[in-house]
Amino acid sequence: MLSQSQSQSQSQSHSLSTTPSKALPFSHSSLLTPKSPFLSFPSSKSPQLSLQTKTKTIIPNSKPSNHTTISSSLNGAELDRFAEVGNRLADAAGEVIRSYFRKKFEILDKEDLSPVTIADQEAEESMVSIILENFPSHAIYGEEKGWRCKEKYADYVWVLDPIDGTKSFITGKPVFGTLISLLKNGKPILGIIDQPVLRERWIGISGKKSTLNGQEVATRTCTELSRAYLYTTSPHMFRGDAEEAFARVRDKVKVPLYGCDCYAFALLASGYVDLVIESGLQPYDFLALIPVIEGAGGVITDWKGHELNWKASSDSHATSFNVVAAGDKQIHQQALDVLQWH
């Protein structure tokens, strides 16, 4: 993923992540059981955090996901089954990733000069084998190996990014994540953001509220761009007009922050961040984010405000998208107005 050098070193140390906690069980029943819509942590396993200030409070958004109509055509047992297998994929990838984290291994360069490691490749293969075992008729599109299916098209497609944030991974910084999404007829109905080192797992299911380790999460209300905390992966990933557009937003927010890859979107879903803007994302970088963000009450679109959409097939190419996500629809619109992306 992604203007000036000012504030970059400070942003890296901004205390938004917590001390790693013990993993909570990922049973599909715990994911779907209604709980308090406010962000909460089990008192015996995680530190209590307070986000209350005189100007901001976390207010859950009960508005249904844009993709609720897709989930309405699926019964609960089907969604539970998909979530169960999705958890198994994240478990398998996480086991591989932890075994290589902060260890010595060879780093290769892809054609686009982005790095790839044996951890990326083995993690993807571990997920592919589980999908083939459980859903042999489903197609798979992985960052490392692309389309896998005998057919040219499929109603269900799993889109996988084993390590989103490989640069963070190879430099020992645990803000990367495994991204898993399931598309039905091109629409994401399941999204998982898994941070295997911190053992944090956000799950979004179309039409349901998003969870972190089984506890419901919600974005926070922030109605003014001037009070927003903004994340992007790196200011160096913007080019040309996109660089100028991002700079306009950056100059209007309260605090710009850098360096979190997909973890920034997870923080937004949990109500710690107000806005995330990225340029040049591939479909496997953002499809898993959609159910998580929307299920937490947030908004995620391209820079024109259009729904993010990508049709996966054997002929598909992973084209680039400019993405903006917000916890509050008001600053989402304000960000679009300032980006002026036409």
Wavefront OBJ file of the C-alpha trace (Angstrom):
o trace
v 0.000 0.000 0.000
v 1.245 3.885 0.874
v 3.218 14.993 1.487
v 5.793 15.570 3.293
v 8.273 13.895 5.569
v 7.085 15.946 8.551
v 5.541 13.886 11.368
v 6.415 10.505 9.863
v 8.748 9.347 12.631
v 6.259 10.443 15.280
v 3.389 8.676 13.552
v 5.146 5.332 13.624
v 5.252 5.369 17.399
v 1.671 6.549 17.918
v 0.194 4.178 20.499
v -2.748 2.623 18.743
v -1.975 -1.080 19.134
v -2.172 -2.902 22.446
v 0.093 -5.418 24.103
v -0.475 -8.879 22.603
v -3.158 -10.749 24.484
v -3.942 -14.423 24.745
v -5.824 -15.742 21.757
v -9.547 -16.092 22.196
v -11.347 -19.063 20.670
v -12.602 -18.450 17.163
v -15.840 -20.440 17.095
v -18.404 -19.409 14.539
v -21.089 -19.351 17.193
v -19.224 -16.707 19.185
v -18.883 -14.580 16.063
v -22.602 -14.449 15.435
v -23.925 -14.056 18.968
v -25.288 -10.520 19.585
v -23.304 -8.570 22.178
v -22.865 -4.939 23.149
v -22.361 -2.799 20.026
v -19.729 -0.758 21.855
v -16.054 -1.613 21.571
v -15.148 -3.804 24.518
v -12.380 -6.109 25.661
v -12.658 -9.120 27.977
v -11.427 -7.727 31.305
v -9.377 -10.809 32.150
v -7.560 -11.034 28.843
v -7.024 -7.532 27.475
v -6.332 -4.092 28.905
v -9.246 -1.721 29.319
v -8.963 1.182 26.924
v -10.968 4.397 27.043
v -11.617 6.371 23.885
v -13.857 8.971 25.497
v -12.910 12.609 25.196
v -14.817 15.839 25.431
v -15.225 15.893 21.678
v -15.467 12.261 20.611
v -17.474 9.255 21.625
v -17.869 5.876 20.030
v -21.368 5.562 18.650
v -22.291 2.330 16.894
v -23.854 2.520 13.487
v -26.662 0.037 13.047
v -27.106 0.774 9.365
v -26.963 -2.503 7.394
v -24.115 -3.287 5.050
v -24.357 -2.319 1.386
v -24.104 -6.021 0.649
v -26.984 -7.154 2.885
v -29.014 -8.140 -0.157
v -26.323 -10.649 -1.095
v -26.339 -12.280 2.325
v -30.130 -12.423 2.374
v -29.958 -15.038 -0.383
v -27.801 -17.250 1.888
v -29.111 -19.105 4.906
v -27.449 -18.827 8.295
v -25.960 -22.310 8.106
v -24.135 -21.425 4.876
v -22.695 -18.230 6.307
v -21.646 -20.064 9.465
v -19.922 -22.707 7.395
v -18.048 -20.087 5.348
v -16.974 -18.284 8.543
v -15.826 -21.550 10.100
v -13.635 -22.390 7.123
v -12.412 -18.788 6.952
v -11.201 -19.134 10.524
v -9.385 -22.325 9.640
v -7.658 -20.528 6.764
v -6.488 -17.762 9.086
v -5.319 -20.319 11.662
v -3.289 -22.208 9.064
v -1.721 -19.080 7.554
v -0.973 -17.698 11.004
v 0.894 -20.812 12.041
v 3.147 -20.513 8.991
v 3.694 -16.777 9.403
v 4.608 -16.982 13.090
v 7.195 -19.642 12.333
v 9.055 -17.205 10.057
v 8.441 -13.905 11.859
v 11.730 -12.232 12.848
v 13.672 -15.199 11.512
v 16.251 -15.263 8.722
v 14.922 -16.149 5.271
v 15.458 -15.219 1.648
v 13.636 -12.180 0.302
v 12.815 -12.214 -3.401
v 11.558 -9.435 -5.685
v 8.510 -9.809 -7.903
v 8.318 -8.304 -11.370
v 6.963 -5.080 -9.853
v 9.936 -5.108 -7.425
v 7.683 -5.669 -4.413
v 9.137 -8.196 -1.953
v 7.903 -11.748 -1.457
v 9.091 -14.407 0.980
v 8.736 -18.126 1.546
v 6.293 -17.212 4.320
v 3.955 -15.536 1.792
v 4.082 -18.561 -0.482
v 3.676 -21.239 2.185
v 0.886 -19.332 3.936
v -1.080 -19.068 0.694
v -0.625 -22.772 -0.058
v -1.802 -23.719 3.431
v -5.056 -21.814 2.817
v -5.537 -23.146 -0.695
v -5.361 -26.764 0.480
v -8.129 -26.167 3.040
v -10.399 -24.482 0.484
v -9.931 -27.281 -2.032
v -10.751 -29.849 0.640
v -13.925 -28.120 1.799
v -15.203 -26.332 -1.308
v -13.783 -28.013 -4.421
v -16.206 -26.116 -6.691
v -15.072 -22.725 -5.409
v -12.438 -20.710 -7.251
v -9.402 -19.155 -5.598
v -7.539 -15.979 -6.465
v -4.342 -15.556 -4.455
v -1.825 -12.762 -4.537
v 1.029 -15.188 -5.150
v -0.471 -17.636 -7.685
v -3.515 -15.870 -9.131
v -6.583 -17.773 -10.414
v -7.057 -21.425 -9.465
v -10.088 -23.129 -10.910
v -10.789 -25.446 -13.823
v -13.641 -23.202 -14.875
v -13.303 -19.698 -16.269
v -15.848 -18.324 -13.799
v -17.273 -19.378 -10.441
v -20.129 -18.145 -8.260
v -17.878 -18.316 -5.204
v -14.310 -17.027 -5.246
v -11.899 -16.894 -2.296
v -9.481 -13.961 -2.615
v -6.332 -14.334 -0.508
v -3.478 -12.091 0.521
v -1.304 -14.205 2.842
v 0.759 -11.255 4.083
v -0.588 -7.801 3.380
v 2.343 -5.625 4.385
v 5.307 -7.815 3.481
v 7.687 -4.901 4.076
v 6.451 -4.647 7.649
v 6.760 -8.416 8.029
v 10.357 -8.619 6.830
v 11.368 -5.693 9.069
v 9.813 -7.295 12.153
v 6.919 -4.861 12.620
v 3.613 -6.633 13.514
v 1.205 -4.376 11.649
v 0.863 -6.636 8.603
v -2.050 -9.010 8.265
v -3.563 -11.943 6.425
v -6.540 -10.916 4.291
v -9.219 -13.451 3.389
v -12.389 -12.678 1.478
v -15.135 -14.755 -0.075
v -17.000 -13.334 -3.039
v -20.427 -14.448 -4.196
v -21.130 -13.299 -7.735
v -18.417 -10.678 -7.364
v -19.605 -9.264 -4.009
v -17.663 -9.831 -0.759
v -19.836 -11.686 1.766
v -17.026 -12.582 4.187
v -13.908 -10.650 5.135
v -11.156 -11.496 7.615
v -8.242 -9.326 8.766
v -5.922 -11.489 10.865
v -2.847 -10.261 12.713
v -1.190 -13.579 13.611
v 1.534 -12.220 15.904
v -0.776 -10.132 18.085
v -3.448 -12.829 17.641
v -6.132 -10.329 16.696
v -8.803 -11.308 14.200
v -11.432 -9.025 12.740
v -14.290 -10.767 10.948
v -16.962 -9.172 8.813
v -19.953 -11.101 7.489
v -22.335 -9.410 5.093
v -25.424 -8.212 6.930
v -23.935 -8.789 10.410
v -21.892 -6.729 12.836
v -18.129 -7.091 12.666
v -16.145 -8.617 15.498
v -12.645 -8.619 16.950
v -11.881 -11.938 18.644
v -15.608 -12.545 19.034
v -16.461 -9.110 20.484
v -18.500 -6.688 18.384
v -16.697 -3.556 17.220
v -17.931 -0.199 16.004
v -16.377 2.792 14.266
v -16.458 6.116 16.076
v -18.243 9.335 15.238
v -16.056 12.129 13.861
v -17.985 14.702 11.875
v -15.186 17.167 11.089
v -12.171 16.480 8.909
v -10.156 18.897 11.053
v -10.554 16.533 14.035
v -9.770 13.327 12.153
v -6.889 10.920 12.660
v -5.761 9.774 9.222
v -3.701 6.729 8.260
v -1.974 5.756 5.048
v 0.720 3.149 4.554
v 3.279 5.543 3.088
v 3.152 8.987 1.451
v 5.692 7.696 -1.078
v 3.113 5.379 -2.663
v 1.161 8.308 -4.141
v 2.148 9.543 -7.584
v 1.263 12.582 -9.691
v -2.299 13.842 -9.230
v -2.897 11.241 -6.518
v -0.032 12.698 -4.484
v -1.531 16.174 -4.731
v -5.017 14.894 -3.860
v -3.757 13.072 -0.783
v -1.761 16.125 0.325
v -4.924 18.230 0.276
v -6.614 15.859 2.720
v -3.501 15.378 4.832
v -3.217 19.127 5.338
v -6.785 19.336 6.663
v -6.828 16.502 9.203
v -5.796 16.758 12.837
v -3.131 14.023 12.800
v -1.683 12.177 9.764
v -0.142 8.787 10.563
v 1.841 6.294 8.495
v 2.877 2.669 8.245
v 0.068 0.251 9.106
v -0.968 -1.502 5.862
v -4.266 -3.378 6.398
v -3.960 -2.967 10.176
v -5.014 0.681 9.808
v -8.383 -0.426 8.410
v -8.785 -2.810 11.323
v -8.077 0.024 13.757
v -10.691 2.102 11.967
v -13.261 -0.672 12.384
v -12.486 -0.757 16.117
v -12.941 2.989 16.507
v -9.328 4.118 16.991
v -8.850 5.852 13.627
v -11.208 8.042 11.601
v -9.918 7.880 8.042
v -7.689 5.680 5.859
v -6.651 6.719 2.358
v -4.615 4.503 0.044
v -3.583 4.532 -3.613
v -2.691 1.662 -5.906
v -4.341 -1.154 -3.954
v -4.949 -4.485 -5.655
v -8.259 -6.372 -5.189
v -6.684 -8.809 -2.732
v -5.614 -5.750 -0.685
v -9.128 -4.401 -0.107
v -11.898 -6.954 -0.752
v -11.582 -8.481 2.740
v -11.782 -5.007 4.260
v -15.255 -4.242 2.896
v -17.390 -6.519 5.126
v -15.273 -5.632 8.175
v -15.555 -1.851 7.692
v -19.223 -1.874 6.714
v -20.159 -4.309 9.476
v -18.593 -1.909 11.996
v -20.665 1.012 10.697
v -18.036 2.553 8.433
v -17.851 3.428 4.740
v -15.313 2.247 2.173
v -15.303 3.290 -1.501
v -12.994 4.424 -4.256
v -11.937 8.085 -4.428
v -15.028 8.955 -6.486
v -17.352 7.518 -3.872
v -18.184 4.479 -5.982
v -18.580 0.982 -4.577
v -15.406 -1.065 -4.868
v -16.037 -3.818 -7.367
v -13.844 -6.403 -9.087
v -14.965 -9.408 -11.097
v -12.673 -12.363 -10.549
v -12.156 -14.837 -13.385
v -9.402 -16.673 -15.197
v -8.979 -13.589 -17.401
v -8.937 -11.089 -14.550
v -5.969 -8.880 -13.900
v -5.320 -7.372 -10.481
v -5.817 -3.733 -11.431
v -5.058 -0.848 -9.064
v -7.692 1.006 -7.043
v -7.632 4.175 -4.972
v -9.426 3.512 -1.688
v -10.852 5.715 1.057
v -12.435 4.361 4.244
v -14.026 6.347 7.052
v -15.669 5.534 10.335
v -18.223 8.305 9.840
v -20.093 9.006 6.604
v -19.755 12.768 7.102
v -15.962 12.836 7.012
v -16.054 10.270 4.215
v -17.936 12.797 2.100
v -15.652 15.619 3.244
v -12.606 13.560 2.237
v -14.131 12.899 -1.194
v -14.817 16.617 -1.624
v -11.194 17.478 -0.822
v -9.707 14.666 -2.927
v -11.590 16.052 -5.961
v -10.935 12.853 -7.889
v -12.823 13.140 -11.188
l 1 2
l 3 4 5 6 7 8 9 10 11 12 13 14 15 16 17 18 19 20 21 22 23 24 25 26 27 28 29 30 31 32 33 34 35 36 37 38 39 40 41 42 43 44 45 46 47 48 49 50 51 52 53 54 55 56 57 58 59 60 61 62 63 64 65 66 67 68 69 70 71 72 73 74 75 76 77 78 79 80 81 82 83 84 85 86 87 88 89 90 91 92 93 94 95 96 97 98 99 100 101 102 103 104 105 106 107 108 109 110 111 112 113 114 115 116 117 118 119 120 121 122 123 124 125 126 127 128 129 130 131 132 133 134 135 136 137 138 139 140 141 142 143 144 145 146 147 148 149 150 151 152 153 154 155 156 157 158 159 160 161 162 163 164 165 166 167 168 169 170 171 172 173 174 175 176 177 178 179 180 181 182 183 184 185 186 187 188 189 190 191 192 193 194 195 196 197 198 199 200 201 202 203 204 205 206 207 208 209 210 211 212 213 214 215 216 217 218 219 220 221 222 223 224 225 226 227 228 229 230 231 232 233 234 235 236 237 238 239 240 241 242 243 244 245 246 247 248 249 250 251 252 253 254 255 256 257 258 259 260 261 262 263 264 265 266 267 268 269 270 271 272 273 274 275 276 277 278 279 280 281 282 283 284 285 286 287 288 289 290 291 292 293 294 295 296 297 298 299 300 301 302 303 304 305 306 307 308 309 310 311 312 313 314 315 316 317 318 319 320 321 322 323 324 325 326 327 328 329 330 331 332 333 334 335 336 337 338 339 340 341 342
